[in-house]
Each structure stands twice: as C-alpha cells, then as structure tokens.
Amino acid sequence: MQATSIEWTEIEKTIARKAFDKAYARETSALIEEISSQAGAIKQLEQIWNLHDYLSARRHEIDGKYDYRYSMLVFVFARLVQEGWLQLEELEGLATDKLKKIAALSRM
C-alpha cells in the first residue's frame, strides 16, 4: 500500500476525522495541563524563556504531526497509536488493509 494510492471511502473519512480530532484534543489537553502546572511554578525569568522555548518546540512538533492529508493518515495514525494518543479500536471501520498497516507501523 503506497501512501499516494490509498483510497478512502466516505465512511472511512468520517471515522478518520473523528479519530484524528480525538487524538488532537487529547494531546493538546495534556499539553495545557502540563503548561499550567509549569507556569504556576515559575520563579525566575530564565524559567519563562525555557517555557517559551519548550512551547515553540512542541508547537512545531504538533503542527508537523497532525497532517490530515489522506495520503498521510495511515502514517499519522500509526504514530498517534505508538505515542498513546489513539487506540487501534478507535479506528474500527477502516479497511482491514489500512488497520493492518497502522498496527504494523505503530510497532516500529
């Protein structure tokens, strides 16, 4: 299955969008909690700059990770499963070949 040749049915597109949005919400909520905790502990100016640098890096990482092009979704979902932001069960309804590829890639 090549990334550029993957076909998505309308039902799969709906499942994919819901799973994608759910994973994004989970990760960004976790980030907000983490940052709220860190911000409350700031005592020195250097800690502010460190937090800024951390946030810049996380923004770059998250913006790059959540790529909703259909040609990339199998890889995006594999990474999200691998990182724990998504469970394979939340992708039920996708074609078997997609699920197998996502499962295999998530174990790499």
KOLMIBA-859985 format. One record per residue (C-alpha): residue in one letter; x, y, z; residue number from 1. Coordinates in pm, 1 decimal, decimal comma, padded with zeros to 6 digits, always signed. Each point is the difference from the previous one (the first is absolute). Example, Ala and Ser with C-alpha at 12.3 -4.5 7.8 and 13.67 -1.06 7.14 Angstrom:
! KOLMIBA-859985
  res      east     north        up    n
    A  +01230,0  -00450,0  +00780,0    1
    S  +00137,0  +00344,0  -00066,0    2
END
This chain:
! KOLMIBA-859985
  res      east     north        up    n
    M  +00000,0  +00000,0  +00000,0    1
    Q  +00169,6  +00317,3  -00116,1    2
    A  -00093,3  +00322,3  +00172,3    3
    T  -00109,7  +00170,8  -00319,8    4
    S  -00225,0  -00285,3  -00114,5    5
    I  -00213,6  -00035,6  +00313,7    6
    E  -00370,3  +00043,3  -00065,1    7
    W  -00231,9  +00113,8  +00278,7    8
    T  -00375,1  -00063,0  -00003,0    9
    E  -00235,2  +00260,7  +00142,2   10
    I  -00057,4  -00219,5  +00308,0   11
    E  +00376,4  -00034,2  +00049,0   12
    K  +00043,2  +00374,3  -00035,8   13
    T  -00255,2  +00053,5  +00277,9   14
    I  +00169,9  -00255,9  +00226,8   15
    A  +00341,0  +00149,0  -00077,4   16
    R  -00110,5  +00356,9  +00074,9   17
    K  -00152,2  -00099,8  +00335,0   18
    A  +00309,3  -00197,3  +00102,4   19
    F  +00233,5  +00277,1  -00115,8   20
    D  -00193,0  +00266,8  +00190,8   21
    K  -00018,2  -00218,5  +00310,7   22
    A  +00376,5  -00059,9  +00003,4   23
    Y  +00070,1  +00369,7  -00059,4   24
    A  -00230,9  +00098,5  +00285,3   25
    R  +00166,5  -00249,8  +00233,1   26
    E  +00350,1  +00117,1  -00079,4   27
    T  -00078,4  +00370,3  +00016,9   28
    S  -00192,7  -00045,8  +00327,2   29
    A  +00299,4  -00180,4  +00149,0   30
    L  +00224,1  +00283,1  -00116,4   31
    I  -00226,9  +00261,3  +00156,0   32
    E  +00004,3  -00184,4  +00332,9   33
    E  +00377,2  -00034,0  -00014,0   34
    I  +00052,8  +00366,8  -00083,1   35
    S  -00244,2  +00117,3  +00266,4   36
    S  +00197,8  -00192,4  +00257,6   37
    Q  +00335,2  +00127,6  -00125,7   38
    A  -00117,3  +00359,8  -00025,2   39
    G  -00121,5  -00006,0  +00357,9   40
    A  +00346,3  -00105,8  +00117,4   41
    I  +00193,6  +00277,9  -00174,6   42
    K  +00220,8  +00193,4  +00237,3   43
    Q  +00272,2  +00136,4  -00226,2   44
    L  +00013,0  +00177,5  -00334,9   45
    E  +00212,6  -00278,2  -00148,6   46
    Q  -00284,2  -00243,8  +00064,6   47
    I  -00227,5  +00215,3  -00216,1   48
    W  +00244,7  -00015,7  -00290,4   49
    N  +00038,3  -00375,7  +00046,8   50
    L  -00377,6  -00038,0  -00007,7   51
    H  -00015,1  +00211,9  -00314,7   52
    D  +00262,3  -00218,3  -00168,3   53
    Y  -00183,3  -00314,0  +00106,0   54
    L  -00330,7  +00130,4  -00132,8   55
    S  +00157,9  +00096,4  -00331,4   56
    A  +00143,8  -00348,2  -00039,8   57
    R  -00330,3  -00167,4  +00095,3   58
    R  -00193,6  +00220,0  -00241,5   59
    H  +00234,9  -00097,0  -00281,5   60
    E  -00031,5  -00368,2  +00093,8   61
    I  -00379,6  +00003,0  +00027,8   62
    D  -00050,2  +00203,7  -00318,0   63
    G  +00219,8  -00245,1  -00189,1   64
    K  -00157,3  -00311,0  +00150,6   65
    Y  -00366,6  +00078,7  -00064,3   66
    D  -00001,1  -00011,6  -00379,3   67
    Y  -00350,2  -00074,1  -00126,3   68
    R  +00086,7  -00077,9  -00359,3   69
    Y  -00155,5  -00333,3  -00092,2   70
    S  +00329,5  -00110,4  -00151,4   71
    M  +00162,6  +00039,6  +00344,0   72
    L  -00270,8  -00116,3  +00239,5   73
    V  +00116,5  -00361,2  +00029,6   74
    F  +00339,2  +00126,5  +00117,0   75
    V  -00153,3  +00266,7  +00225,5   76
    F  -00227,5  -00256,2  +00163,8   77
    A  +00286,9  -00244,3  +00048,0   78
    R  +00199,1  +00266,7  +00181,1   79
    L  -00297,0  +00103,3  +00213,4   80
    V  -00060,5  -00362,6  +00099,2   81
    Q  +00368,7  -00046,0  +00074,6   82
    E  +00004,7  +00310,4  +00220,1   83
    G  -00321,8  -00098,7  +00179,6   84
    W  -00220,6  +00286,1  -00121,5   85
    L  -00220,9  -00242,3  -00193,4   86
    Q  -00103,9  -00363,3  +00037,6   87
    L  -00034,2  -00235,4  -00295,7   88
    E  -00356,7  -00074,1  +00110,6   89
    E  -00088,4  +00362,5  -00070,6   90
    L  +00079,2  -00063,4  -00367,0   91
    E  -00241,7  -00291,2  -00035,3   92
    G  -00191,1  +00032,3  -00322,7   93
    L  +00305,1  +00079,0  -00210,6   94
    A  +00091,0  -00253,9  -00265,0   95
    T  +00189,4  -00302,8  +00130,9   96
    D  +00309,5  +00082,2  -00205,8   97
    K  +00017,4  +00348,0  +00153,6   98
    L  -00042,6  -00135,7  +00352,7   99
    K  +00270,1  -00261,6  -00055,0  100
    K  +00239,3  +00260,3  -00135,4  101
    I  -00070,5  +00237,3  +00288,7  102
    A  +00050,1  -00280,1  +00253,1  103
    A  +00324,8  -00113,3  -00160,7  104
    L  +00140,3  +00353,0  -00026,3  105
    S  -00095,1  +00080,3  +00358,3  106
    R  +00220,8  -00286,2  +00121,2  107
    M  +00309,4  +00132,9  -00177,0  108
END
